[in-house]
Amino acid sequence: MAEPSFLTAVRESYDMVATEYVERVPPPAEMDPLSRAMLAGFAELVRTAGRGPVADLGCGPGRVTAHLTGLGVSAFGVDLSPKMIGLARHAYPDLRFTEGSMTALETGGAELGGILAWYSTHHTPPRWLPTVFAEFHRTLAPGGFLLWGDYVGDERLRPTHGYGLPVTYESHLLPLDHLTDLLRRAGLVVTARLEQEPGGRVRRPHACLLAHKPETP
């Protein structure tokens, strides 16, 4: 089966901008306090539950994966971009990073204690999100946690440049209520939501959702 065109666009674009991304995107230590608090709370929940490792999906250069490890959880990273994975492996040789897509994870069923999808789903066309969220549900262990964070809105963006270089990916900003409903339909229970208005380096509304897979079906 041919690869969906949006995956090809995301891979090629992030291969192109990988070095510039590292230079321009702030590390976790420079995130806003609320985002850092959500990551810390997620790490504590996963660590306490002890259900398995955390998959950082769309890990980019691996800095958030390493941040989670510093918070005491076993984490590994997955990204479409070979260039991003190469940068992550170079920067954090003791951690595991693999190429892969959220639409078809290589992880087995119920293996993960947590999933982090941190600003990594907005390039996914809306019709593909049910597939992605079904993969989250499939791979999470019962009682496992999901932390999703991304831009929200009601807009389809077609940038020609990103991080100062040409790109071909698109971004799909969706209302937070709609995303919450999609997670619910996938079988996940949303227990917390944080909405933030633009500020600082972030020029668009963004949000976090904390969810878990029920212990029993």
C-alpha positions, 0 to 999 in steps of 0.5 A: 500500500502506498504511503499517504502523501501527508506522511511523505510531506512531513518526513521530507519537510522535517528532514529539511529543517531538522538542524534549524529546528534544533536551533530555533525551538526552545528546549524543555527548560525554556517551556512555559511553566504550565507546559512543564507542569503538565509534563511533570504531572504526566511523568509522575502518574506514569511512574506511579502506575508502573504500567510500562515505558513511555513512547514520545511520538513525534519526538523530533531531536529527542529533547523532550524524551530526555526530559521525561527520562530526567523525570524518572520514567523509561522513555523512548522516541519515535519520529517520521524523520530520519534526520531528526532521529539521527540528531536524537541518537547523537545527542542522547546515545543512551536512549532509544529512538526509532523511525516510525509513524503514529498511523501504524506503530510497531509497538505491540498491543498494551505495551506502553505505560504512557504516550506523549504526543507533544505538538506532533499531531497537527500535521495529521489530516482530520480524517486520519486522527481516528486511526492515530488515536486508535493506535494510542488506545491499542498500544497503551496498557490498561491504566496507561496515560496519554498526554497530548499537547498541540495548537488548537483552532479551526483552520487549515494552514499551508505554509511554504516555509518553516524554520526559514526553509521550504516545507510541504507539510500542512497543519490542521488546527481543530477545536479542543472539544472535537479532539476530546470527543475523538479521544473518547470515541477511541476508548480513552478517558480525558481527565484534565484539559488545559487551554492557553492563549497565545503568549511569548514565543507561541502565537496561536492558542494551544492546549493539553489533554491528559487521558487514560485507557480504562482498566477494564473495557 
